[in-house]
Amino acid sequence: MLENRMKSILRELMAATSPITGKYLATMNQVTARTTREDVKHLSTTLEKHGAKIDSLMGKGYRLEVTDEQSFRNFLKDISSQENPDDAYVPRTPEERTKYIITRLLLHEEYMKLDDLAEEMYISKSTVQNDLKHVKEILASYDLTLDVRPNYGLKVKGDEMKLRFCISEYVFDRNEASGEQWIDPHLVAFDQKVQDSLYEIIMNQINAHTITLSDIAINNLLVHLVIAYKRIISGNHVTLYHMDIQDIINQKEYTVAQEIVKEIEETYQVEFPPSEVAYIALHLLGTKLLSQANDVVEGVMDEEILHLVTMVLDQIEQEFNLGISNDKELIIGLGLHLKPAVNRYKYGMNIRNPMIMDIKKNYPLAFEVAVFAGIIIGKETGSEIDENEVGYIALHIGAAMERRKFRAGPKRCLIVCASGFGTAQLIYYKLKNKFSNELDVVGTTEYYKLRDYNLNDIDFIVSSIPIPEDVPIPVIQVNAILGDSDLGKISHFVGDKNHSVNSYFEKGLMFLQKKFKTMDEVLNFMNDELVKKGLVDETFLEAVYEREKVAPTSYGNLVAIPHPITPKTEKTFLVVCTLEKPILWSDKSVQFVSMLCVKKNSQEDLQAMYEMLGRIIDDTNIVGKLVKAKNYEEFIRVLEE
């Protein structure tokens, strides 16, 4: 009935709160302005038979006017059923069912009975009731409610503009590869063509003016432009917080920002407020500052933010021992990200992060560290840091971890002894022998000379005597004649790569092919088992839920890795629970659950374990085999393969 081009025009008109220009519609559909005029004319003629029309406003653009609400809804229902003929399409997963229920309710003018929904999807009434919890959450994110009346059924209620916005999201699904698109409450799913074109504009300008930006900085700028542009065309001019922009205006980057904005304005017939130009300039300034002296950095980063970043990185260091707290690039990157972010938190402007699933999958450890950082930032700024923002912080942290790995090479240690040269030499040769390529033994020194030694490049000290004073790096105290336990302590620090990942799995903590139906059942069961074994106390489960609240630990590919928000156990281990059938965990299906328990104040290198979990999250094949495993031996065999 409607061509795809016309569908996308209708979709945009329904979602807009102010007129949309023909130029924008033409660019969106990649056709000429003339073709768009023809499309709009045809679409309007079609709509006039179905209770709506398109008004053309001089100098402003097009606007949808609905004259007969019921007739227009029926028309949308017809379009929807053509895209998904009822007999051909039966939603299978909880996500598909949620989407189906929302679409059905939005397009149904009257109340709709639960029994009818259950029948259409070939499922029980209680399953529909279960799905409705999620439906309500999604509707609430559009400020819509679900009215439930006994003997009548269900109906969606709310402001007309918001209803239309929600319909435009659901009826005209973009079929994005990610499959996540339709749950995005903040923005209409964004057109890839527009994103590509904005990316091209950024790249042209930064190349023309020889500005070097990191991939993360480019992506942050792109996401920012996408959101700013989307809000501007839908008539929501977001005024940015007051900034002291005089300093920025004098920089070359401000001119480049003006060029970027000018090109976007010409391409899309929109108008960016001046504060936006300064904000874009700040993004461009980010990388340049790295090569300049500290006082410039401190000049651009106000003291408050610098203090916040330093404090966050210090606490991360204490908790995770990553060795990134002095990374200049990280300090500046986070500082420049947090300055506008802190203001966003204050005004409740959430930023969208289209890469969130990839970040969780590819940088699980960085994401956890970012969750921890988000909690500290939240406490300090008196606001709640959402999952999208945590994702961006994780990118900065992940990049710093990669940089450290790149620079790392073998660990470097210094041997300290009381005075006797002999003892130090004994330790020196033993270490050289045992850790030939993995450890660089820089030298030996007497205790009294330690104060004058430059420890900047040293990772840790091996000492045969207690060192009472505060040394900025870890000290491993050993016996003069190195025994096995001494070597064990050191190999821990060197990050002995032969540590078998399987040692994190215990037979008594593996529960395979269970019949649980909900996330709560699984978490309660795992908690009860850990309490029985005396491995956790009564604060554990609450800490696990607190972590879920920040961002669900369901990572896609049927995997969830729940864990307490801060370490709660005396040792590091994993508890596994696989399920006979997938369950809904927040907004994803999950069949493989691995509870991660990390030792309190741990100094161990858990990179190998995180990498193993990352591989499981990534590989559908492995997950398929693990959920089929009937016993511990079979499970471990799959991992070893």
C-alpha positions in Angstrom: 0.0 0.0 0.0 2.8 2.4 0.9 6.2 2.5 -0.7 9.2 2.5 1.7 10.0 6.1 1.0 6.5 7.2 1.9 6.6 5.1 5.0 9.8 6.8 6.2 8.2 10.2 5.5 5.1 9.3 7.5 7.3 7.9 10.3 9.3 11.2 10.5 6.2 13.4 10.4 4.5 11.4 13.2 7.5 11.6 15.4 8.1 15.3 14.9 6.9 18.0 17.3 7.4 20.8 14.7 7.3 21.1 10.9 10.0 19.1 9.0 11.7 20.6 5.9 11.5 19.0 2.5 15.3 19.2 2.3 15.6 17.0 5.4 13.1 14.5 4.0 15.0 14.5 0.6 18.3 13.9 2.3 16.9 11.1 4.5 15.5 9.2 1.5 18.5 10.1 -0.7 16.3 11.6 -3.4 15.9 15.1 -5.0 13.7 17.8 -3.5 11.4 17.4 -6.4 10.9 13.6 -5.9 10.2 14.4 -2.2 7.5 16.9 -3.2 5.9 14.2 -5.4 6.1 11.6 -2.5 4.5 14.0 0.0 1.7 14.8 -2.5 0.9 11.1 -3.1 1.2 10.3 0.6 -1.2 13.2 1.5 -3.7 12.0 -1.1 -3.6 8.5 0.4 -3.9 9.8 3.9 -6.9 12.0 3.1 -8.9 8.8 2.6 -7.8 7.6 6.0 -8.4 10.5 8.4 -5.2 12.6 8.0 -3.4 15.0 5.7 -0.1 16.7 5.3 0.0 20.5 5.6 2.7 22.5 3.8 3.7 25.6 5.8 5.4 28.4 3.9 9.1 28.6 4.7 8.8 26.0 7.5 8.1 22.6 6.0 5.5 19.8 6.3 3.3 18.9 9.2 1.0 15.9 9.7 -2.6 16.8 10.7 -4.9 14.0 11.9 -8.6 14.7 11.3 -10.1 11.4 12.2 -8.1 9.6 14.9 -9.9 6.2 14.5 -9.7 6.0 10.8 -6.0 7.0 10.9 -5.3 4.2 13.5 -7.0 1.7 11.3 -4.9 2.7 8.4 -1.7 2.2 10.5 -3.0 -1.2 11.6 -3.4 -2.2 7.9 0.2 -1.1 7.1 1.4 -3.0 10.2 -0.4 -6.2 9.3 1.0 -6.1 5.7 4.5 -5.9 7.2 3.8 -8.8 9.5 0.8 -10.8 8.2 -0.8 -12.4 11.3 -0.7 -15.9 9.9 3.0 -15.6 9.1 4.3 -13.9 12.1 4.3 -15.4 15.6 6.6 -13.7 18.1 8.8 -16.3 19.8 11.2 -14.6 22.2 10.1 -12.4 25.2 11.6 -9.4 23.4 9.6 -10.1 20.2 6.4 -10.6 22.3 6.9 -7.4 24.1 7.3 -5.5 20.9 4.3 -7.3 19.4 2.0 -6.5 22.4 3.1 -2.8 22.3 2.4 -2.5 18.5 -1.0 -4.2 18.9 -2.1 -2.0 21.8 -0.9 1.2 20.2 -2.9 0.4 17.0 -6.1 -0.7 18.8 -8.5 2.1 19.6 -10.6 0.2 22.1 -9.6 -1.9 25.1 -8.0 -5.2 24.1 -8.6 -8.5 26.0 -5.7 -10.4 27.5 -7.2 -13.7 26.2 -7.1 -12.4 22.6 -3.4 -11.4 22.9 -2.6 -14.9 24.4 -4.5 -16.6 21.6 -2.7 -14.6 18.8 0.7 -15.5 20.1 -0.2 -19.1 21.0 0.9 -18.7 24.6 -0.7 -18.8 28.0 -2.4 -15.9 29.7 0.1 -16.0 32.5 3.0 -15.6 30.0 1.3 -12.5 28.6 0.9 -11.1 32.2 4.6 -11.7 32.7 5.4 -9.8 29.4 3.2 -6.9 30.5 5.7 -5.9 33.2 8.2 -5.1 30.5 5.6 -3.5 28.3 4.7 -1.1 31.1 8.3 -0.2 31.6 8.8 0.6 28.0 5.6 2.6 27.7 6.6 4.5 30.9 9.8 5.7 29.1 7.5 7.5 26.6 5.4 8.9 29.5 2.5 6.5 28.5 0.6 4.3 30.8 -1.3 1.0 30.5 -4.8 1.2 31.6 -6.1 -2.2 32.8 -9.9 -2.5 33.4 -11.5 -5.7 34.6 -13.8 -7.3 31.9 -12.6 -4.7 29.3 -8.9 -5.4 28.9 -6.0 -3.1 28.2 -5.5 0.2 26.6 -2.5 2.6 26.2 -3.2 6.1 27.6 -1.2 9.3 27.3 -0.5 12.6 25.5 -1.3 12.4 21.8 2.1 13.6 20.7 3.8 11.0 22.8 1.5 8.3 21.5 2.3 9.2 18.0 6.0 9.3 18.8 5.8 5.8 20.2 3.8 4.5 17.2 6.3 5.9 14.9 9.0 3.9 16.7 7.1 0.6 16.7 5.0 0.5 13.6 7.9 1.6 11.3 10.6 -0.6 12.7 14.0 0.3 11.2 15.0 -3.4 11.3 18.4 -2.3 12.6 21.0 -5.1 12.7 21.4 -4.5 16.4 17.8 -5.3 17.2 18.1 -2.9 20.1 16.8 0.1 18.3 13.2 -0.1 19.2 13.8 0.1 23.0 15.4 3.4 22.8 13.3 5.9 24.8 15.3 9.0 24.2 15.5 9.4 20.5 13.8 8.3 17.4 16.0 5.5 16.0 18.7 7.4 14.0 19.0 7.1 10.3 22.4 5.6 9.3 22.6 7.9 6.2 22.5 10.9 8.4 25.0 9.5 10.8 27.4 8.7 7.9 26.9 12.2 6.4 27.7 13.9 9.8 30.8 11.6 10.1 31.9 12.7 6.7 31.5 16.4 7.6 33.5 16.0 10.8 36.3 14.1 9.0 36.5 16.6 6.1 36.8 19.5 8.5 39.4 18.0 10.8 41.5 16.8 7.9 41.3 20.2 6.2 42.5 21.9 9.4 45.0 19.1 10.3 43.5 18.4 13.7 44.3 14.9 15.2 41.5 13.2 17.1 41.4 9.8 18.6 38.6 7.3 17.4 36.9 7.7 20.8 36.9 11.5 20.5 35.5 11.3 17.0 32.8 9.0 18.1 31.9 11.1 21.1 31.6 14.1 18.8 29.6 12.2 16.3 27.1 10.9 18.9 26.9 14.4 20.4 26.1 15.9 16.9 23.6 13.2 16.2 21.7 13.9 19.4 21.9 17.7 19.1 20.8 17.6 15.5 17.9 15.2 16.3 16.7 17.4 19.1 17.0 20.6 17.0 14.9 19.3 14.1 12.2 18.1 16.4 12.0 21.6 17.8 13.7 21.0 21.1 16.5 23.5 21.3 18.5 22.3 24.2 20.3 25.2 25.8 23.7 24.2 27.2 24.9 25.2 30.6 26.6 28.6 30.8 30.3 28.2 29.8 33.1 30.6 30.0 33.6 30.5 26.2 36.0 33.5 25.7 39.0 31.2 26.1 37.6 28.8 23.6 36.7 31.4 21.0 40.3 32.4 20.7 41.4 28.9 19.7 41.7 27.7 16.1 39.4 24.8 17.1 36.5 27.2 17.5 36.8 28.2 13.8 36.8 24.5 12.8 33.7 24.0 15.0 32.0 26.9 13.2 32.8 25.3 9.9 31.4 21.9 11.0 28.2 23.6 12.1 27.9 25.7 9.0 28.2 22.6 6.8 25.6 20.7 8.8 23.2 23.8 8.7 23.5 24.0 5.0 23.1 20.3 4.4 20.1 19.9 6.7 18.5 23.3 6.9 18.8 23.5 10.7 20.1 26.1 13.0 22.6 25.3 15.8 22.6 27.7 18.8 26.0 29.4 19.5 26.6 27.4 22.7 26.7 24.2 20.6 29.6 25.6 18.5 31.7 26.1 21.7 30.8 22.7 22.9 32.0 21.1 19.6 35.2 23.2 19.9 35.7 21.6 23.4 35.5 18.1 21.8 38.1 19.2 19.2 40.4 20.7 21.8 40.5 17.4 23.7 43.4 15.7 22.0 45.4 18.8 21.3 45.8 19.5 25.0 47.7 16.2 25.4 50.8 17.6 23.7 50.7 20.9 25.7 52.0 21.7 29.1 50.1 20.9 32.3 49.1 24.4 33.0 47.1 24.6 29.8 45.4 21.4 30.8 44.6 22.7 34.1 43.5 26.0 32.5 40.9 24.2 30.4 39.9 21.6 33.0 38.5 23.4 36.0 39.8 22.4 39.4 36.6 20.7 40.5 36.7 18.3 37.6 40.4 17.6 37.9 39.9 16.8 41.6 37.0 14.5 40.7 39.0 12.6 38.1 42.0 12.2 40.4 39.8 11.0 43.2 38.0 8.5 40.9 41.3 7.1 39.5 42.8 6.8 42.9 39.9 4.7 44.1 39.9 2.6 41.0 43.6 1.9 41.6 43.0 0.8 45.2 40.1 -1.5 44.1 41.4 -2.9 40.8 45.1 -2.4 40.8 45.3 -1.6 37.0 48.2 0.8 37.1 46.4 3.5 35.0 45.9 6.3 37.5 48.8 8.4 36.2 47.9 8.0 32.5 47.9 11.6 31.3 45.7 10.8 28.3 43.1 9.2 30.5 43.1 12.1 33.0 42.4 14.6 30.2 40.0 12.4 28.3 37.9 11.7 31.3 38.1 15.3 32.4 36.9 16.6 29.1 34.2 14.0 29.0 33.0 14.6 32.5 32.9 18.4 32.4 29.8 18.5 30.1 28.6 15.2 31.5 28.3 16.5 35.0 26.1 19.3 33.7 24.1 16.7 31.7 23.5 14.7 35.0 22.4 17.9 36.7 19.8 18.6 34.1 18.8 15.0 33.5 19.9 15.0 29.9 20.8 11.4 29.2 23.2 10.8 26.3 22.6 7.8 24.1 25.4 5.3 23.6 24.8 3.2 20.4 27.9 1.1 21.2 26.8 0.0 24.7 26.5 -3.7 23.9 29.8 -3.9 22.1 31.6 -2.1 24.9 30.1 -4.6 27.5 31.1 -7.5 25.3 34.6 -6.4 24.3 35.7 -4.7 27.5 34.0 -6.5 30.3 36.7 -5.5 32.9 36.8 -1.9 31.7 33.0 -1.8 32.0 33.0 -3.1 35.6 35.6 -0.5 36.5 33.4 2.2 34.9 30.4 1.0 36.9 32.5 1.5 40.0 33.7 4.9 38.7 30.1 5.8 37.9 29.0 5.2 41.5 31.7 7.4 42.9 30.9 10.2 40.4 27.2 9.8 41.2 27.9 10.2 44.9 30.1 13.2 44.4 27.7 15.0 42.0 24.5 13.9 43.7 23.1 12.4 40.6 22.5 9.0 39.0 24.9 7.8 36.3 23.1 5.7 33.7 24.3 2.8 31.7 25.0 4.8 28.6 27.3 7.2 30.4 29.1 4.2 32.1 29.7 2.9 28.6 31.6 6.0 27.6 33.6 6.1 30.8 34.5 2.4 30.0 35.9 3.4 26.6 38.3 5.8 28.2 39.3 3.2 30.8 39.6 0.5 28.2 41.8 2.6 26.0 44.1 3.3 29.0 44.3 -0.4 29.8 45.3 -1.1 26.2 47.9 1.6 26.3 49.4 0.1 29.5 49.5 -3.4 27.9 51.2 -1.9 24.9 53.8 -0.2 27.0 54.1 -2.9 29.6 56.6 -5.4 28.4 58.0 -7.5 31.3 57.4 -6.4 34.9 60.3 -4.6 36.5 61.4 -5.2 40.1 64.0 -4.0 42.5 65.6 -6.1 45.2 66.1 -4.5 48.6 68.2 -6.1 51.4 69.5 -4.9 54.8 73.2 -4.6 53.8 74.7 -7.9 52.8 75.4 -8.0 49.1 75.3 -11.8 49.2 71.7 -12.1 50.1 70.6 -9.8 47.4 72.6 -11.6 44.8 71.1 -15.0 45.9 67.6 -13.5 45.4 68.7 -11.9 42.1 69.9 -15.1 40.4 67.0 -17.1 41.7 64.5 -14.6 40.2 66.5 -14.4 36.9 66.4 -18.2 36.7 62.8 -18.6 37.5 61.2 -15.7 35.5 63.8 -15.2 32.7 61.6 -13.4 30.1 58.7 -12.3 32.3 60.6 -10.3 34.9 63.2 -7.6 34.5 65.3 -7.5 37.7 66.5 -3.9 37.5 69.1 -4.2 40.3 69.7 -4.4 44.1 69.9 -1.7 46.7 70.4 -1.4 50.4 67.5 -0.3 52.5 69.0 3.0 53.6 69.5 4.0 49.9 65.9 3.2 48.9 64.8 6.8 49.6 67.1 8.1 46.9 66.1 5.5 44.3 63.8 6.7 41.4 60.9 4.2 41.6 58.9 5.6 38.7 59.7 2.7 36.3 59.6 0.0 38.9 56.5 -2.2 39.3 57.3 -3.8 42.6 60.0 -4.3 45.3 61.2 -7.7 46.5 62.7 -7.3 50.0 64.2 -9.6 52.5 63.5 -7.2 55.3 60.3 -5.4 56.5 60.0 -1.9 54.9 58.1 0.2 57.4 57.8 3.4 55.5 55.2 4.2 52.9 56.6 3.2 49.5 54.5 4.2 46.4 54.7 0.7 44.9 53.9 -2.8 46.2 56.5 -4.6 48.4 56.8 -8.4 48.5 58.6 -9.5 51.6 60.5 -12.8 51.2 63.0 -15.0 53.0 66.6 -14.6 52.0 66.6 -18.2 50.7 63.6 -18.1 48.3 61.1 -20.9 49.0 58.1 -22.0 47.0 55.7 -19.8 48.8 57.9 -16.8 48.1 58.1 -17.6 44.5 54.4 -18.1 44.4 53.8 -14.6 45.8 56.1 -13.1 43.1 54.7 -15.1 40.3 51.3 -13.7 41.3 52.7 -10.2 40.6 54.5 -11.2 37.4 51.1 -12.3 36.2 51.9 -16.0 35.7 50.0 -16.7 32.5 49.9 -20.4 33.1 47.3 -20.0 35.8 44.5 -22.3 34.7 41.2 -20.5 34.2 39.4 -23.7 35.2 40.7 -23.3 38.8 38.0 -20.5 39.1 35.3 -23.2 38.5 34.4 -25.6 41.4 32.4 -28.7 41.1 30.3 -27.8 44.1 29.4 -24.4 42.6 28.1 -25.7 39.3 24.4 -26.1 38.8 23.5 -27.3 35.4 20.2 -27.4 33.4 17.9 -25.9 36.1 14.2 -25.2 35.6 14.1 -21.6 36.9 11.7 -19.1 35.1 13.0 -15.7 36.3 16.1 -13.8 37.1 15.0 -13.4 40.8 14.7 -17.2 41.1 18.2 -17.8 39.7 19.8 -15.1 41.9 18.0 -16.3 45.1 19.0 -19.9 44.4 22.7 -19.0 43.8 22.8 -16.8 46.9 21.2 -19.6 49.1 23.9 -22.0 47.9 26.7 -19.6 48.7 25.2 -18.8 52.1 24.9 -22.5 52.9 28.6 -23.0 52.0 29.6 -20.0 54.2 31.1 -18.2 51.3 29.0 -15.0 51.6 27.0 -13.1 54.2 23.5 -11.6 54.3 24.7 -8.4 52.5 25.7 -10.3 49.3 22.4 -10.5 47.4 21.5 -6.9 48.0 24.9 -5.9 46.5 24.2 -8.1 43.5 20.8 -6.3 42.9 22.5 -2.9 43.4 24.9 -3.8 40.6 22.0 -4.8 38.3 20.3 -1.5 39.0 23.3 0.4 37.4 23.2 -1.7 34.2 21.9 -5.2 33.6 24.6 -7.8 33.5 22.9 -9.7 30.6 25.5 -9.2 27.8 23.6 -10.8 24.9 24.3 -14.2 23.4 22.2 -15.8 26.3 24.9 -14.9 28.8 24.6 -13.0 32.2 27.4 -12.4 34.6 25.9 -11.0 37.8 28.1 -10.0 40.7 28.1 -7.7 43.7 28.7 -4.0 43.2 31.8 -4.2 45.4 33.8 -7.4 46.2 32.3 -9.3 49.1 34.2 -12.7 49.3 37.4 -13.9 50.8 38.5 -15.6 47.5 37.9 -15.3 43.8 35.6 -17.9 42.2 32.7 -18.4 39.7 29.3 -19.9 40.3 27.6 -21.3 37.2 23.9 -22.0 36.6 22.7 -23.1 33.2 19.0 -23.2 32.4 16.8 -25.7 30.5 15.1 -22.8 28.8 16.1 -19.2 28.3 14.6 -16.6 30.7 14.2 -12.8 30.4 16.9 -10.9 32.2 16.1 -7.2 32.0 15.7 -6.9 28.3 17.6 -9.9 27.0 17.2 -13.7 26.9 19.6 -15.6 29.2 20.4 -19.3 29.6 23.9 -19.2 30.9 24.5 -17.5 34.2 28.0 -17.1 35.8 28.1 -15.4 39.1 31.5 -13.6 39.5 32.9 -13.3 43.0 36.1 -11.4 43.3 38.2 -11.5 46.5 38.1 -8.3 48.7 41.1 -6.0 48.2 42.4 -8.4 45.6 45.9 -7.7 44.1 45.6 -10.7 41.7 45.7 -10.2 38.0 42.3 -11.4 36.8 42.8 -10.4 33.1 42.9 -14.1 32.1 39.6 -14.8 33.8 38.0 -11.7 32.2 39.3 -12.7 28.8 37.8 -16.2 29.2 34.4 -14.7 30.2 34.7 -12.3 27.2 35.3 -15.3 24.9 32.2 -17.0 26.2 30.1 -13.9 25.8 31.3 -13.6 22.2 30.9 -17.2 21.0 27.4 -18.6 20.3 28.9 -22.0 19.7 30.6 -22.2 23.1 27.5 -21.0 24.9 25.4 -23.6 23.0 27.7 -26.4 24.2 28.0 -25.2 27.8 24.2 -25.0 28.3 23.9 -28.6 27.0 26.6 -29.9 29.4 25.1 -32.3 31.9 28.0 -32.5 34.4 31.1 -30.6 35.6 33.5 -32.8 33.6 31.6 -32.2 30.3 31.5 -28.4 31.1 35.3 -28.1 31.7 36.0 -30.2 28.6 34.1 -27.7 26.4 36.1 -24.8 27.9 39.4 -26.7 27.4 38.6 -27.3 23.8 
